[in-house]
């Protein structure tokens, strides 16, 4: 089964770190089946996106204080 690299977002840059053909070696290099040992940021024409290798960004922090009334859908009575 081939997974389209645009399945989740259209602006994902090809990087060996997310490639199905690469195996992480350390914090800065991966072992590619096509090119050998390359930096994690490297990409080649044989790139095949693997969404399970991608670490999503951290969720945004909600700043401020909110109450339950802030999240209700009821209209205020006049």
C-alpha positions in Angstrom: 0.0 0.0 0.0 1.5 3.3 -1.0 0.6 6.4 1.1 0.5 9.7 -0.6 2.8 12.2 1.1 0.1 14.8 0.8 -2.4 12.8 2.8 -2.2 14.9 5.9 -0.8 18.3 4.7 0.2 19.6 1.3 3.3 21.5 2.4 5.3 18.6 3.9 8.9 18.9 2.5 10.5 15.6 1.5 13.2 14.7 4.1 14.9 11.4 4.7 13.7 11.6 8.3 10.1 10.9 7.1 11.1 8.4 4.3 10.0 4.8 4.4 13.3 3.8 2.9 15.4 5.3 5.7 16.4 4.1 9.2 17.5 6.6 11.9 21.1 6.1 13.0 21.5 9.0 15.5 20.2 12.5 16.0 21.6 13.9 12.8 21.9 11.0 10.3 19.8 8.2 8.7 20.7 5.1 6.7 19.0 5.3 3.3 18.6 2.2 1.2 19.3 4.2 -2.0 22.0 6.7 -0.9 23.6 5.2 2.2 24.3 7.4 5.3 22.9 10.9 4.8 21.8 13.8 7.0 18.2 13.7 8.3 17.3 16.8 6.2 18.5 15.2 2.9 15.9 14.2 0.3 16.2 12.4 -3.0 13.9 11.4 -5.9 13.3 8.0 -4.2 11.5 9.7 -1.3 8.5 7.8 0.0 6.5 9.5 2.7 5.8 7.4 5.9 3.4 9.4 8.1 4.2 7.2 11.1 7.8 8.5 11.2 6.7 12.1 11.5 6.5 13.7 14.9 3.6 16.2 14.9 4.2 19.7 16.3 3.3 20.3 19.9 -0.3 21.7 20.5 -0.7 25.4 21.2 -0.8 26.5 24.8 -4.1 28.2 25.7 -3.3 31.4 27.6 -5.8 33.1 29.8 -8.5 31.9 32.2 -11.8 30.6 30.9 -15.0 29.5 32.6 -17.6 26.9 31.5 -19.8 29.8 30.3 -17.2 30.8 27.8 -17.8 27.5 26.0 -21.6 27.4 25.9 -23.7 27.9 22.8 -26.7 29.3 24.5 -27.7 32.9 23.7 -27.8 35.3 26.7 -31.3 36.2 27.7 -32.3 39.9 27.2 
